[in-house]
């Protein structure tokens, strides 16, 4: 029972770290529309914010959306959605009870 509580606590900590990192990344993306590669800057910001998690850029998605043209482009007043996933597994005495991906998503208005 104690091992289960510890594993759940670690998973919850990872989820909170992931959620905070995605929020930081979405804020970075919202102010980066004029740079050459806002996706790379956003990815770097998320990785810096969640150093303990080691999230690869392949698990981070940055999706801009311009409601005026209904297209995926960087436009002031549009939205940018940042999504990241991180694998988890709950091990009890060496047996994997549950595994999958923690996912977090945040949308910000592009400045």
N, C-alpha and C positions, 0 to 999 in steps of 0.2 A: 504494500500500500504506500509506504514511504517513497519507494523508487518511482512509483506512478506519479505521485505528487511532485517529486523533483523533476521528472521528465516533462510533465505538464507545465511546470513553472518555467523551464528552459524554453519550451515551445512558445509560451505566451511572451516571454522576453524577446525572442526572435521576431515574433509577429509585431510587437510594439516598436522594435528597432526598424523593421522593414517599413512599417506605416510612417514613422517619422522621417525616414530617409526618402520615401516617395513624396511626402509633403515638401521636403526641402528641394527635391529635384523638380517638382512641379513649379515651385516658386522660381527656381533658376530658369526653367524653360519659359515661364511667362515674361521674363525680362530679357530673353536672349533672341528675339526674333530677327534682329539686325545682324547677328554674327553669321559667319559662313556655315558653321555646322552646329546648330543648337542641340541636336540629338546627342552628339559626342560630349558637349559641355554638360548636358543634363546627366548623362550616364556617369561621367567623372564625379559630378557633385553627389550623386546617390552613393557611389562607391566610397567617396571620402566620408560621407555622413554615417555609413554603416560599415566601417572597416572590419568589424568582427564577423560580419556575415559573408564577406567575399562574394558579392553578386556579380556575375559576368554581364557584360553589355548585351549578350544574346538573350538574357532573361529580363531586359528592360525595354519597354515599348513607349515611344513618345509619339503621340498622334495629334497634330494640329488640326483645327477645324475652323473654317471661315463660314459663319452662318449666312453672310450676305450672298455668297456664291455657292453655298452647299458643297464646298470642296475641301480637300485636305491640304490647306496651305496656311502659311504663317501670315496672319493679318492682325493688325491692331484692332482690339475689340472682339476678336475671335476667342476660341477656347483652345486649350492644349490639355490633353489627358495623358497622364503618366501612369503606367502600370508596371509593376515588378513582381516577380515570383521568386520564392526561395524554397528549396527542398527541405523537408523535415522527416524524421522518423522517430517513433516512440519505441524505445528498447526497454524491455523489462527482463532483467537477468539474462541478457544476451539474445533474447527473442524479439523480433520486430513485431510489435502489436499493430501498429498503424504507420503508414507513410503516405506522403503526397507532397503537395506544394502549398505553401502559404502565399496568398496573393493579396496585394494592396493596390488601390487605384485612387488617384486624386485628379480633379479637374480644376484648372485655374484660368482666369481671364488673361489673355495676352495683352501686355502693355505696349 
